[in-house]
C-alpha cells in the first residue's frame, strides 16, 4: 500500500512539474509577442535622403552622430533623471554636431544669418518653453527649457530671447560659431537657383508665395521624445529652419502643438518637415487628440496626421512615443534620420525609407 501511495505521489508531482513548465513556456511565448518598450526616440531631419547620394563615410558619420545622441539620453534615463533631462541632453549632442541642421549645423537665411528655433515640453505638467529666431545661443534647446522653468512665458524670440538666455547664465557665442562651409554653399546654391528662375521666367517671384517656396531638398530638424522611469513623457525639437528663408520666418518646431507636444495622458511628439504645413494642420496636438478622443494607437494616429500633411501638399515626418513606451516614426519623404533605444539599451538607427 505504501508503495502504491508513493507511486501516486510521484506521478502527481510529475504532472504538476509538467504543467508548471508548460505554463512558463506559454508565458515566455506571450512575452515574446509583446512590442518592445522604448524609452527614447530621436530624429535628425526628413527629406530627400537617398542611399545613392550618400557616401559610406557620410552615412557612418550620421549613424555615429545619432548613436552619440541616443547614448546621452539613455544614460540620463538610466541614472534616474527626468525625461526632460534626457531630451535636453540628447538634443544638445545633435545641436553640437555640424551634420544636423540645428545649433552648430544650422542653415543660412537669405540674408546670410543663422537663425534657430527650439522648443521643449513637459508631459507631466504641460509646461512648455520655446525660443525662435535666435543667433547667439549655443544650445537653443537649453534656452527653451530656461524659458519654461525660469520665466512666466512660453515663447521668446530674437534679441529678447538672447538677452533672457544671457541673464539665465546660458552659453552665449558669436554668430560666427554657427557658420559651416557646407551650409554656406547650400545658401549660395539656393540663391543661384533663384536667380536662374527669375531670368527664365519674368513672372517668377524669387521668394515664392510669400517667401515659403520649398527649395531645400532636406528638412533639417532634430528632435527627441523620452519616457523616464517615473512614467513621465517629454518632447523637444531644435532647428535652423529652411535654407534661404526670408522675412524672419519661423517654422513649426518652436510652436507648441504644431511641431512639439507632450502629454502624459497620451504621447510625446517631435516633428520634422515643411513647417508651414505642420503649423496649418497642428500636427503634434492633432496626433495626441486622435489618441485621446478617438482611441487610436500611436501608430494609427501618426499615420493619420502625416497623411493629412501629404494631402495638403506638405512633406516630412515625426517621432512619437506613447505613455506605454510604444513608438511610431511615420514620414512621407525618401528618408528620415531616426533612432530608438529600448528600456534594456538596445539601439536601432535607420536613415532611408
Beta strands, then each sheet from edge to edge (+ up, - down):
strand 1: 38-47
strand 2: 116-122
strand 3: 128-134
strand 4: 155-157
strand 5: 218-219
strand 6: 221-227
strand 7: 233-239
strand 8: 260-262
strand 9: 267-273
strand 10: 316-322
strand 11: 327-328
strand 12: 335-342
strand 13: 347-352
sheet 1: 4+ 3+ 2- 7+ 6- 1+ 5-
sheet 2: 4+ 3+ 2- 7+ 6- 1+ 12- 13+
sheet 3: 8+ 9- 10+ 11-
end
